[in-house]
């Protein structure tokens, strides 16, 4: 799915990612972020730790695949929190 399709689905399903925030424009080192950003020609799905500093979970060349992967990651977190 595209970034916009992902955002629409995220809002429609009211997914809860707990104390994390979502950042989709840049890679940040702020604490507790789940994100996806286009960087150096690839889409990077990443998370940050509680004390800051990011780590890349997966690099993907396709926007659709990147946001499909991010959706599954966020859905998994949502299910852990709400079950």
C-alpha positions in Angstrom: 0.0 0.0 0.0 1.1 3.6 -0.5 1.9 6.0 2.3 -1.5 7.6 2.0 -3.3 4.3 1.9 -1.4 3.3 5.0 -2.4 6.5 6.8 -6.0 6.0 5.8 -6.0 2.4 7.1 -4.2 3.3 10.3 -6.8 6.0 11.1 -9.8 3.9 10.1 -8.7 1.0 12.2 -7.7 3.2 15.2 -4.5 1.2 15.7 -2.9 1.7 19.1 0.9 1.7 19.3 1.1 2.5 23.0 3.8 5.0 24.1 5.4 5.0 20.6 4.8 7.8 18.1 4.9 7.4 14.3 7.1 9.4 12.1 6.8 9.0 8.3 8.9 11.8 6.8 12.4 11.5 8.2 14.5 9.2 10.3 14.8 10.6 13.8 16.6 9.7 17.0 13.8 10.9 19.3 12.8 8.3 21.8 10.1 5.7 21.2 9.4 6.2 17.5 8.2 3.7 14.9 8.8 5.1 11.4 9.3 4.7 7.7 11.2 7.2 5.6 12.6 7.3 2.1 16.3 7.8 2.5 19.2 7.4 0.0 17.0 5.8 -2.6 15.4 3.1 -0.3 12.5 3.0 2.2 13.7 2.4 5.7 11.4 1.0 8.4 12.9 1.8 11.8 12.4 2.1 15.5 14.1 4.1 18.2 14.9 3.1 21.7 13.6 4.7 24.9 16.8 6.7 25.3 17.0 7.7 21.7 19.0 6.4 18.8 17.4 4.7 15.8 17.9 1.3 14.3 16.8 0.1 10.9 14.5 -2.9 10.9 14.3 -3.3 7.2 15.3 -1.6 4.0 12.9 -2.0 1.1 13.1 -0.5 -2.5 9.3 -0.4 -3.0 7.0 2.1 -1.2 4.1 -0.4 -1.3 6.2 -3.2 0.3 7.6 -0.8 2.9 4.2 0.4 4.1 2.8 -3.2 3.9 5.7 -4.2 6.2 5.1 -1.2 8.5 1.4 -2.0 8.7 2.2 -5.5 9.8 4.7 -4.3 12.4 2.2 -1.8 13.8 -0.7 -4.3 13.7 1.4 -6.7 15.7 2.2 -4.1 18.3 -1.5 -3.1 18.5 -2.5 -6.7 19.0 0.1 -7.2 21.8 -1.1 -4.1 23.6 -4.9 -4.8 23.3 -4.9 -8.6 24.1 
